[in-house]
Amino acid sequence: MLGGISIGLLSKGMSFGEVLHHYTLLTIGDALISQIPALLLSITAATIVTRVTGTARINLGTEMVSQLTASTRALRLAAGVLVVMGFVPGFPLPVFLMLAAVFAAVSIVKADVLGAGTADAKGGTAAEPKQAAPAKEFPIAFFLAPDLMQAVDQAELQKHIGRVSLLVTADLGIIVPRIPVLVDEQLPESQFRIDVEGVPVEQDALDPNQMALRADVAHVDSSGVPLRREPKTDTLPVEHTPAKALTGAGTEHRAPGELLALRVHAALTRYAPRLVGIQETRHFLGRMEQEYSELVKEVLRTTPIPRIADVLRRLLEEGIPIRHTRLVLEALAEWSEREQNVALLTEYVRSGLKRQICHRHANTEGIVSALVVERESEDVMRGAVRDSDAGPYLALEDRQSEAMLSQIRQVLSNAEPGQTRPILLTSMDVRRFVRGFLTRNGVDLAVLSYQDLASDFTIRPAGSVTLPHGSNSGLLE
């Protein structure tokens, strides 16, 4: 450009303004024109290299044209840009207007084709009845008989189900998915059913013409209202008419929708481990990474996500909340590299949550009532651990099983109403086997190890468990 300016001024006698305009335009224009082939080659090479082959076998040109013309909005935007560029000084206006007209015409034709396809799709679906989504698509589904669905206030039921879902989330730290309320024509009159992962876990009947009173039995008896105790909800169902009188007297009551939501709450608490998988664990770690990025990196360095999910499920199986995520991850970071057994790793994670575990089973004064397994009986249990394809388990002799279950049930039956439920205290190496044994025999009792006890709480012995000696010889000897 400097050479052109010099030649124009010295040889051709042009003015400085003419020389600057002429040779600047020639220099920059020539450089731009020389770069256009290189730009086209780069775009072509990048398009070919980054192409993802789809299921349809079409050539590259056809695929590019179909993708470039797929959006009518993009075509119209391109037409507008071409019109604006046509008015730039030095650009050929007719050429740009012609190109803009081509893009606009293609966008109009494309819009007409898409509009016709949408109308056909709407017309085809309008004649078909709307199909409800299959229940198996939902992790948890709530089914009602037709008469119960009509009798219950749908808005109130959904509100109560949403409320108990939030309670479970706040208590256990899991994300509860949406629970649909569906009609099942096969259900008998006034019955409901709860499905978890497409499998029924509870089915019962509820009279929609009754409401439940949470009141002292003697108080309700004195009013002359016929009642019966509902053990699963700890309520006293009464008819609507006399219940109104009790409600006016200040007696708390529950409507049918709230009673149904309570059953959903019980199912959510019991089957919470089924709601935690690899995807949920990834979401769990993603939330933690925002605040504890280094801690999450350390855990993932030593612990695969499926293993973390297994630990979380084992905690939830025994009602231990996982909402204290930092404590869970710190325990995993500390023990995961040293302990490869998931069951034992879970025991160490429990130790990291010992304050939360004790608080869950303590009364308002910080006292944990404990039924203690004697040392000799623990030795008997160690000798009774057997291995199987499903994992090790506790296989006591009949007389030992009867002795253990009878002692535990006796203590539980002697507990006063409203008193904190005692726990069973034993050593860490046999704790999980004892818990599995009680679960198989229908005893819902928390089993803690000595490593689960926090110094902030006081342990009050409520009795002891003694087993007769046998001839067992097991894995833990």
MITIMI-644135 format. One line per 2 residues: number of its first residue (from 1); for each residue z, y, x of C-alpha. Coordinates in steps of 0.5 Angstrom, whole numbers. Example, Ala and Ser with C-alpha at 12.3 -4.5 7.8 and 13.67 -1.06 7.14 Angstrom:
<recs>
1 = 16,-9,25 | 14,-2,27
</recs>
This chain:
<recs>
1 = 0,0,0 | 1,5,6
3 = -5,3,9 | -9,5,2
5 = -5,11,2 | -7,13,9
7 = -15,11,8 | -15,15,1
9 = -12,21,4 | -16,21,11
11 = -22,18,10 | -24,19,2
13 = -21,26,2 | -17,24,-5
15 = -11,28,-7 | -4,25,-6
17 = -3,24,-13 | -9,20,-14
19 = -8,16,-8 | -1,14,-10
21 = -4,12,-17 | -10,8,-15
23 = -7,4,-9 | -1,3,-12
25 = -4,0,-18 | -9,-4,-14
27 = -3,-7,-9 | 2,-9,-15
29 = -4,-12,-19 | -7,-16,-14
31 = 0,-19,-12 | 2,-20,-19
33 = -5,-24,-20 | -4,-28,-14
35 = 3,-30,-17 | 0,-32,-24
37 = -3,-39,-21 | 4,-41,-17
39 = 8,-39,-24 | 4,-44,-28
41 = 4,-49,-23 | 12,-49,-22
43 = 12,-49,-30 | 8,-55,-30
45 = 11,-59,-25 | 18,-57,-28
47 = 16,-59,-35 | 13,-66,-32
49 = 19,-68,-28 | 24,-66,-33
51 = 21,-69,-39 | 25,-74,-43
53 = 21,-80,-46 | 22,-81,-53
55 = 21,-87,-58 | 15,-85,-60
57 = 9,-86,-55 | 5,-79,-55
59 = 2,-75,-49 | 5,-70,-46
61 = 0,-64,-49 | 1,-66,-56
63 = 9,-67,-55 | 9,-60,-52
65 = 5,-57,-57 | 9,-60,-63
67 = 16,-57,-59 | 13,-50,-58
69 = 11,-50,-65 | 17,-53,-68
71 = 21,-47,-70 | 17,-42,-75
73 = 22,-36,-73 | 20,-37,-65
75 = 13,-36,-67 | 14,-30,-71
77 = 18,-27,-65 | 13,-29,-60
79 = 8,-25,-65 | 12,-19,-65
81 = 13,-19,-58 | 5,-19,-57
83 = 4,-13,-62 | 9,-9,-58
85 = 6,-11,-51 | -1,-9,-54
87 = 1,-2,-54 | 3,-2,-47
89 = -1,3,-43 | -7,-1,-39
91 = -6,-7,-43 | -12,-9,-48
93 = -9,-8,-55 | -15,-12,-59
95 = -13,-18,-54 | -6,-18,-56
97 = -7,-17,-63 | -11,-23,-64
99 = -6,-27,-60 | -1,-24,-65
101 = -5,-26,-71 | -6,-33,-68
103 = 2,-34,-67 | 3,-31,-74
105 = -2,-35,-78 | 1,-42,-75
107 = 8,-40,-77 | 6,-39,-84
109 = 3,-45,-84 | 9,-49,-81
111 = 13,-45,-86 | 9,-48,-92
113 = 9,-55,-89 | 17,-55,-88
115 = 18,-52,-95 | 14,-57,-98
117 = 17,-63,-95 | 24,-60,-97
119 = 22,-60,-104 | 20,-67,-104
121 = 26,-69,-101 | 30,-65,-106
123 = 26,-68,-111 | 27,-75,-109
125 = 34,-75,-108 | 35,-71,-115
127 = 33,-78,-119 | 38,-82,-115
129 = 45,-82,-117 | 50,-80,-111
131 = 53,-85,-107 | 60,-85,-105
133 = 61,-86,-97 | 64,-93,-96
135 = 71,-93,-95 | 70,-97,-88
137 = 68,-90,-85 | 74,-87,-86
139 = 80,-89,-81 | 85,-88,-87
141 = 83,-88,-95 | 87,-88,-101
143 = 84,-91,-107 | 87,-90,-114
145 = 85,-94,-121 | 81,-90,-126
147 = 87,-89,-131 | 91,-87,-125
149 = 86,-82,-122 | 85,-79,-129
151 = 93,-78,-130 | 95,-75,-123
153 = 93,-68,-122 | 88,-68,-116
155 = 89,-61,-113 | 97,-63,-113
157 = 95,-70,-110 | 91,-67,-104
159 = 96,-62,-103 | 102,-67,-102
161 = 97,-71,-98 | 95,-65,-93
163 = 103,-64,-93 | 105,-71,-90
165 = 99,-71,-86 | 102,-65,-82
167 = 109,-68,-82 | 106,-74,-79
169 = 102,-70,-74 | 108,-65,-72
171 = 113,-71,-72 | 109,-76,-68
173 = 104,-72,-64 | 98,-75,-67
175 = 92,-72,-70 | 91,-75,-77
177 = 84,-75,-80 | 82,-73,-87
179 = 85,-78,-92 | 80,-78,-98
181 = 82,-80,-105 | 77,-85,-108
183 = 77,-89,-115 | 77,-96,-114
185 = 74,-100,-121 | 77,-106,-119
187 = 84,-104,-118 | 89,-106,-124
189 = 91,-101,-129 | 96,-96,-126
191 = 95,-99,-119 | 94,-95,-112
193 = 92,-98,-105 | 92,-96,-98
195 = 86,-98,-93 | 87,-97,-86
197 = 80,-98,-82 | 77,-102,-88
199 = 83,-107,-89 | 88,-106,-95
201 = 95,-105,-92 | 99,-103,-98
203 = 98,-104,-106 | 103,-102,-111
205 = 103,-99,-118 | 106,-93,-121
207 = 107,-90,-128 | 104,-84,-128
209 = 108,-82,-134 | 114,-82,-130
211 = 117,-77,-125 | 123,-79,-120
213 = 130,-76,-119 | 133,-75,-113
215 = 140,-75,-115 | 147,-79,-115
217 = 146,-85,-120 | 153,-84,-123
219 = 150,-77,-125 | 144,-79,-128
221 = 148,-85,-131 | 153,-80,-135
223 = 147,-76,-138 | 144,-83,-141
225 = 138,-83,-138 | 135,-90,-137
227 = 133,-91,-130 | 131,-96,-125
229 = 132,-95,-117 | 125,-95,-113
231 = 127,-98,-106 | 121,-96,-103
233 = 122,-88,-104 | 129,-88,-105
235 = 128,-85,-112 | 130,-86,-119
237 = 124,-86,-124 | 125,-83,-131
239 = 121,-81,-137 | 118,-74,-137
241 = 122,-72,-143 | 129,-73,-141
243 = 127,-71,-134 | 126,-64,-136
245 = 133,-64,-139 | 136,-66,-132
247 = 131,-61,-128 | 134,-55,-132
249 = 141,-58,-130 | 138,-57,-123
251 = 137,-64,-121 | 131,-65,-116
253 = 125,-69,-118 | 118,-71,-115
255 = 112,-72,-119 | 107,-78,-119
257 = 103,-74,-114 | 108,-73,-109
259 = 111,-80,-110 | 104,-82,-108
261 = 104,-78,-102 | 110,-81,-100
263 = 107,-88,-99 | 101,-85,-95
265 = 107,-82,-91 | 110,-89,-90
267 = 103,-92,-88 | 101,-86,-83
269 = 108,-87,-80 | 107,-95,-79
271 = 100,-95,-77 | 100,-89,-73
273 = 98,-93,-67 | 91,-95,-70
275 = 89,-88,-70 | 90,-87,-63
277 = 84,-90,-59 | 79,-88,-53
279 = 76,-82,-56 | 83,-79,-59
281 = 86,-80,-52 | 80,-76,-49
283 = 82,-70,-54 | 89,-71,-52
285 = 87,-70,-45 | 83,-64,-46
287 = 88,-60,-50 | 93,-62,-44
289 = 88,-60,-39 | 88,-52,-41
291 = 95,-52,-39 | 96,-57,-34
293 = 90,-58,-31 | 92,-61,-24
295 = 97,-66,-28 | 91,-68,-32
297 = 87,-69,-25 | 93,-73,-22
299 = 93,-78,-28 | 86,-79,-29
301 = 86,-80,-21 | 90,-87,-22
303 = 90,-88,-29 | 83,-90,-33
305 = 83,-87,-40 | 83,-94,-44
307 = 90,-95,-40 | 93,-89,-42
309 = 91,-90,-49 | 94,-97,-49
311 = 101,-94,-47 | 100,-89,-52
313 = 99,-94,-57 | 105,-98,-55
315 = 110,-92,-55 | 107,-91,-62
317 = 108,-98,-64 | 116,-97,-63
319 = 116,-90,-67 | 116,-86,-60
321 = 113,-79,-61 | 107,-77,-56
323 = 108,-70,-58 | 112,-69,-51
325 = 105,-69,-47 | 107,-66,-41
327 = 113,-71,-40 | 108,-77,-42
329 = 103,-75,-37 | 108,-74,-31
331 = 111,-81,-32 | 104,-84,-32
333 = 103,-80,-25 | 109,-82,-22
335 = 109,-89,-24 | 101,-91,-26
337 = 99,-92,-18 | 105,-97,-17
339 = 105,-101,-23 | 99,-104,-26
341 = 102,-108,-32 | 101,-104,-38
343 = 107,-106,-41 | 112,-105,-35
345 = 108,-98,-34 | 110,-96,-42
347 = 117,-98,-40 | 117,-93,-35
349 = 114,-88,-39 | 120,-89,-44
351 = 125,-87,-39 | 121,-81,-38
353 = 122,-79,-45 | 129,-82,-46
355 = 132,-75,-48 | 127,-75,-54
357 = 129,-83,-55 | 136,-82,-56
359 = 136,-76,-60 | 131,-80,-65
361 = 137,-85,-66 | 143,-80,-65
363 = 147,-77,-71 | 149,-70,-71
365 = 154,-70,-66 | 150,-73,-61
367 = 153,-80,-62 | 148,-87,-61
369 = 151,-93,-65 | 149,-99,-61
371 = 149,-106,-62 | 150,-109,-55
373 = 147,-116,-52 | 151,-119,-48
375 = 149,-121,-40 | 150,-128,-41
377 = 145,-128,-48 | 140,-123,-44
379 = 140,-129,-39 | 138,-134,-44
381 = 133,-129,-47 | 130,-129,-40
383 = 130,-136,-40 | 126,-137,-47
385 = 120,-132,-45 | 114,-136,-45
387 = 107,-134,-44 | 101,-135,-48
389 = 93,-133,-48 | 96,-127,-52
391 = 101,-125,-47 | 109,-127,-46
393 = 113,-127,-52 | 121,-129,-53
395 = 121,-137,-56 | 129,-138,-57
397 = 131,-144,-60 | 132,-145,-68
399 = 140,-144,-67 | 139,-138,-62
401 = 134,-135,-67 | 139,-136,-73
403 = 145,-133,-69 | 142,-127,-66
405 = 139,-125,-73 | 145,-127,-77
407 = 149,-122,-72 | 144,-117,-73
409 = 143,-117,-80 | 151,-117,-81
411 = 152,-111,-77 | 146,-107,-81
413 = 149,-109,-88 | 156,-107,-86
415 = 153,-100,-85 | 155,-94,-89
417 = 150,-91,-94 | 148,-84,-90
419 = 150,-87,-83 | 145,-87,-77
421 = 142,-93,-76 | 145,-97,-70
423 = 140,-99,-64 | 140,-106,-60
425 = 141,-105,-53 | 139,-109,-47
427 = 136,-110,-41 | 129,-107,-39
429 = 126,-113,-37 | 127,-117,-44
431 = 127,-111,-48 | 120,-111,-50
433 = 121,-119,-52 | 127,-118,-56
435 = 123,-112,-60 | 117,-117,-61
437 = 122,-122,-63 | 125,-118,-69
439 = 119,-115,-71 | 116,-122,-72
441 = 122,-124,-76 | 122,-118,-81
443 = 127,-114,-77 | 126,-107,-77
445 = 131,-105,-71 | 130,-100,-65
447 = 131,-104,-59 | 133,-99,-53
449 = 134,-101,-45 | 139,-98,-41
451 = 134,-94,-38 | 132,-91,-44
453 = 139,-88,-45 | 140,-80,-43
455 = 147,-77,-40 | 147,-72,-46
457 = 148,-77,-51 | 154,-82,-52
459 = 154,-89,-54 | 158,-92,-59
461 = 158,-100,-59 | 158,-102,-66
463 = 158,-110,-64 | 155,-115,-59
465 = 150,-120,-60 | 152,-127,-57
467 = 147,-133,-56 | 149,-140,-55
469 = 146,-143,-49 | 140,-148,-49
471 = 136,-151,-45 | 130,-146,-44
473 = 127,-145,-38 | 122,-139,-38
475 = 118,-134,-34 | 123,-129,-32
477 = 128,-134,-29
</recs>
